[in-house]
Amino acid sequence: MIEFQMPSLGADMEDGTLVEWRKKPGDIIRRGDIIADVDTQKGLIEIEVFDEGILEKHLVMEGQKVPVGTVLALIKPLKEAKNVEVEKTEGEVPEKREELEIPHPIIEKKPMISREIEEKTEMPRIKISPLAKRIAEENKIDYSKIKGTGPEGSIVKGDIEKLMISMPQEAEVTEPEVAEPEVAEPEVKPQAPAWDALRMAIASSMSKSNKEIPHYYLEKRMNMSKAMDWLKERNRERPIQKRLLPVAILIKAVAKALDEVPDLNAVWEGSLQRKNEINIGFVVSLRSGGIVLPAILNADTKPVDEIMEILNDLIPRARAFKLRSSELGQSTFTITSIGEGGADKIFGLIYPPQVGIVGFGEISEQPVAEGGMLGIKPVIDVTLAADHRATDGLVGSRFLAALNKYLQNPDNL
């Protein structure tokens, strides 16, 4: 039997609240399926499952808060499930005969009468998940007549959302004044997670980083002329929505540099443990304050175009707190970038248990001496913060040199 556990979505996560089950007992589970929604300090996260089988049993109820590593459900592997089916078909005739027995009509009437009495004396209970109930109440939706598709016929988030999709036009016609309050955007605050919880998560992680990790810092100014020309050429015939931004080429260059200097693509857990996959986490600042750290998995194997597509999908979902578990907690190295109109340099704090973070300042026009000539070029100040327990300055310098090499030869990306 496979034990499906509460996943860890980062070093700062200690527990989570199971908000809603997406799969019910008896459902077939495939790799990558969303099995549940979990509320954490980082928001409401869709939890994926990476095993295949049949969901046997829920061990944790919706609304329950449990520590990381708690077994949430049991999944029967598909091979075991098939073996059970074979055994059942080998001739358990007595059980089938009992199922086929027709009860006497007089006996059959008694439970029917008792059901009628129950319906008259007791109000029917409506099974609805906490998340679905919250969405319904916030949107003033009467869920009493909705037919649920969740476990044991319970109403789940998807049932409410389907109903909302089917009736947006009616709401707009009957209450046109609803548009006026929506203008007051300053009052909007993140509902999941709460502001205080998110700040506490950031504070806990950064405090741990500052206390436990002996940082060393290196800095290098890099000429971005060739990289920017490369981007300009590829954006020439692209629509604005599909143009490549400098951050995509920076992420790809970092991934390629880590492939050459694997000691920085690692975690420190009592000793240096290198990672086979290069998963680049990048800092996304939220408009309401705070940050989240989603990851681009296997960034070294993805072309720049695909990295840009992932960014266009991930960043809006991160800011809406709609990330999946596979997009959190799997980064092996982190990038933080100020972007346009920001600081010239940024010195990051390592996100434990990682051993490095690279910071990119604003790309700006600066005087550059090249081949004995002085000219104005687009440059970027790059900083590396690394864990001195895991590596030293020589390794960090090799990484910055490799990164610069790829930015000067973007065709090799």
N, C-alpha and C positions, 0 to 999 in steps of 0.2 A: 504494500500500500504506500502511495506517495503522500508525504506530509507537506501540504502547502502552508508556508509560514508567512507571518507579517514581515515584509522585506525591509531592509535598511536603505533609505534614500539619501544617505550621507552620514558622515561621522558625527554630526550634531543631532541625529534623530534617535530618540530613545523609545518612543512609543507612537501609536497612531490610533485613530478611531475608525472602526469599520462602519461606514455610512450606509452602504447599499451593496447587496449581492447582485451581480449581473447574471450569474448562472445558478441554476437550482439543481438539487440532487436528481441524478438521472441524466443530466445533460452531458453530451459528448464535449470534451475539452480538447481544443487544438492548440498547438504552440503559437503564441502571440495573441491568443484570445484575451479580452478584458474580462476578468473574473469578478472584480469588485472595485468599488470606489472607496478610497481611504482618505480621511481628513488628517493632515499633518500641519506642522508649523509652516510648511512651504505651500500649502494650499490643498485643494481637493485633487487627489492624484488617481488616475486610472491605473489599476494594478493589473499587469499582464502575467500570464502563466506560461512557463517554458517547458512544461511536460504535456504529455498526451494521455488521455484516458477518459474515464467516466466519473463525474463528480459523485462521490459516495455519500458524503455527509458534511454539513456545516457544523463546526465546533464552536464558533463565536457568533453571537447574535448581532444584528444591526444595532448601531448605537453604542456598542461596547468599545472601551478604550483598553488596548492591550500593549505590552512591551514588544519591541522588535524581537523576532525569533519565535513568537507564539504561534503554535499550529492553528491555523484558521479553518482548514478543511482537509478532508481525506479524499484522495483521487485514486481510483482503481485503474491501474495500467490497462491499456487496451488488450494486451495478451491475456491477462487474467480474466478480463470480462468475457472474452471470446471462449475461454475454457469453461467458464460457468455456464454459458449458453449451450455449449455442446453437451455438458452433463445433464442439463435440464431436458434436452430433447431425446435423451436415451431411454425414455420410457417410464416416467413417473405417472402412470395411468390413474392410480387412486386419487391423486390430487385433482386431476382434470375432471374425474367423475363427480367429485364434490362440487366443483364449480358449475357443472352442468345440471345439478339437481334443481328441480323447479319447486319452490316453496308452496305450501298449501295456501290458497287464496285467503282463508280466514286469518292465518298467521301473518300473512303479508300486510293486512290492513292495520295491525297494531302499530308498527313503527311509523306508518303514514299518519295516523291520528296524532301520535306524540310529536311528530314534526310540525303538524299544524298548530298544536298548542304552543310549542316553542316559538313559532313565528309570531304568534299573537301576543305572547307574554314578554318576549325579549326583543330588544332592538338588534338587528343584524350588525355584527361587528365588521368593520371595514379594515381589511388588511392593507396597509400602505407603509412603504419604507419611510424612515425619517427624512431622507433627502427629498423624495417625491412629495411628501406632505409639506415640507418647507417651501418648495417651488410653487406648489398649488396655492398655499396660503398667501405667499407674496404676490401672486398674480390674480388673487381672488377667483380661483377656479373651484367649482363644486365637483369634488372627486367621488361623490357617493354613487354616481351612476356609471363610473368608468369600469370597464372590465379589465382586470389586471392580467399581466402576462408574466409576472415574477413567480417566485417559489410559492406553491400552494395558492396560486391565483392572486397573489398580492400585487398591489399597484406599485410600479417602480417608476424611476425618473423618465424612462423612455415613453411610458404611457402618457404622462403629463405633457411631455414635449410634443408628442404626436397631436394631442388635442390642441395645444397652443398653435401649432403650425396650421391646423385646419380652420382656425377662427381669428386670424389677425385682422382681417378686413372689417369684420363686424365690430370689433372693439374700436377701430379707428372711426367708424361712422357714428356709433352711438355716443362716444365720448371724445370729441375732437379737442377738448380743453386739456387732455392729458399731456399734450406736447409742451405746455407752458412750464410745469414744474421741472421737466427734464433739462431745462436750460441751466438750472442751478447746479452745475457740475462740481463746484468746490465742495459740496456737501457729500459727494459720493466717496465712500471709503471701501477698501477691500473687505469683502464679507468672508472670504476664505483664502488664506488664513486671516485671523484678526491681526490688526496692526501690532499690538503688543507682543503677540506670539511670534510674529515674523522677526521683529527687532530682537527678541530674546534669543531666537535661533542664531541670528547673525552674531550677536554679542557673545554667545557661548562658543561658537566656532572660532571667531577671531581672537577671543581671549585665550583659548587653548593654543592657537597657533603662535601667539605672541609669547606665551609662557613656556611652551615646550619645545618649539622649533628654533634652533640657532640659525637665523637667516644670514646669508651673505648676499651682497648686491653687486651686479655688474651692469655696465651701461655702454651702449654703442649707438652712434648716429649712422643711419643708413640712407643712401641715396635711392630715392624712389622713382627716378626718371624713367628707367626701363620698364618697371612694373606698371607705372601710370600710362605709359605709351601702349603697353600690351593691352591694358584694360580699355583704353580709348579705341584701339583698333577693333576689339571684339564687341564693343558697344555701338559701333558705327551704324549698324543696320538693325539693332535691337529696339523694340518698343521700350518705353520708360519702365514699364512694370517688370521687364525681364533683364534689365541692365545689371551688369556685374559691379559690385562695390568693392573698394579696397580691402574691406574686412575679409572677404572671401579668399582673396589671394594671400592675405596674411595668415589665415588659418591653415591653408594648404601648405604654405612654406614652413610653418611651425611643425606641422605633422611630418613633412619630409625631413626636417632637421632632426626631429626626435628619432626617426628611423636610423639616422647616422649616429646619434648620441643616445643610446637606449637607457643609460643610467638615469636620465631625467624623466623618462617615461616609466615611472615606478612609484611605489608607496614605501613608507617606512613604518614597519610594524615590528620593532625590535631589531630588525635588520633590513637591508635594502632588498626589495622584491620587485624585480622588473616585470612589466606587463607585456604580454604578447600583442594585445590590441592597442591601437593608438586612438583613444577617445578624447577629443578635445572639448573640454568644458569652457564655456564663455560666459562672462558676467553680463546679465541683462538687468539694467536698472528699471525699476517699476515707477510709473508716473506718480503713484501715491507715496513713494518712498520705499527704501529697501531694495534688495537684490535677490535674484534667483540664479541658479547655475545649471542650466540644461547642457547636454553634451551632444556633439556630433560623433556618432560611433564610426570607427574605422575610417577616420578622416584621411589617412594616408592613401587609401585605395579609391577615394572619390574624386572625380574631376571638379574643377573650380565651379563649373556650371551647376553641378548637383549640390555642392556645398551652399551656393547662393540660394537654391530652391529650398533647401532645408532651413536656412536662416529665415527666409520669408514666411515659412510655415511655423517655425518654433517660436520666434520672438513674439508674435501676437498671442499665441496660446500661453506662453510664459506669463505675459502681462495680464492675461485673463484667468490665470491660475488653472489652466486646463492641460497640464502636462501628464505624460505617462510615466510609469515607474522605470521603464527602460531608458528614459531620457534624463533621469536623475540618479545620482549615486554611482554612475559607472565611469565618470571622467577620470582619466589617468594623468592629465596635465591641464592647466587652466590658462586662458588668455583674458586679459582685461584691457579694454580699449576706450579711450576718452572720446574719439571721434572729432568731428568738426566743431570749432568754437570752444574747445576744451583746453586743458593744460598741455604744456609742451612735453612734460614727463609725468609718468605715474609709477610709483613704487608699490607693488602689491604685497599682500600678506598671503603666505601659502595656505591653501585649503587642505587641512589634514585629512587622510594620511598621505596626500601627495607630497612630492619633494621639490616642486618648482612651479613658478607662475611667471609668465612673461607679460610685460606691460607695454602698450603702444600709445605714445602721445599723439598729438595732432600732426597731420601732414602739413607742413608749411614751407613757403619759399625762403631759402636761406642761401647765403654765399657759400659756394663749394669750390675748393681748389682741385682741379682734375687735369692731369697731364701738363702741369706747369701753368695752367690757365685758370683764372678765377671767373666763375659764372654763377648765376642764380639758378638753383635747382630745388625741386620738391624733396624734402628730407623728412625723416621720422626718427625720433629718439626712442630707442628700444631699451628696456631695462629687464634684467632677469633677477628674480629673487629665488634662491635655492637653499635647500636644507644642508647645512654643513656636516651633519651626521652622515649623510648619504653620498655627497660629492664635495669636490673642492673647486676652487676658482679655475683650475685648468680645464676641468670638464665643462664648466659653465662657459668659458671662453670658446671652446670648441663648438658648443651649441650655437652661440651667437655668430660665429664665423660661418657655420653651415647655413644658418638662417639667412645671413647676408648674401651668401653665394646663390641661393635660390631666388632671392629678390632681384639680383643682378642678371639672372638667367631665367626669366619667367617661362620661356618655352619648355624648360626642363620639368615644369610642374605638370 
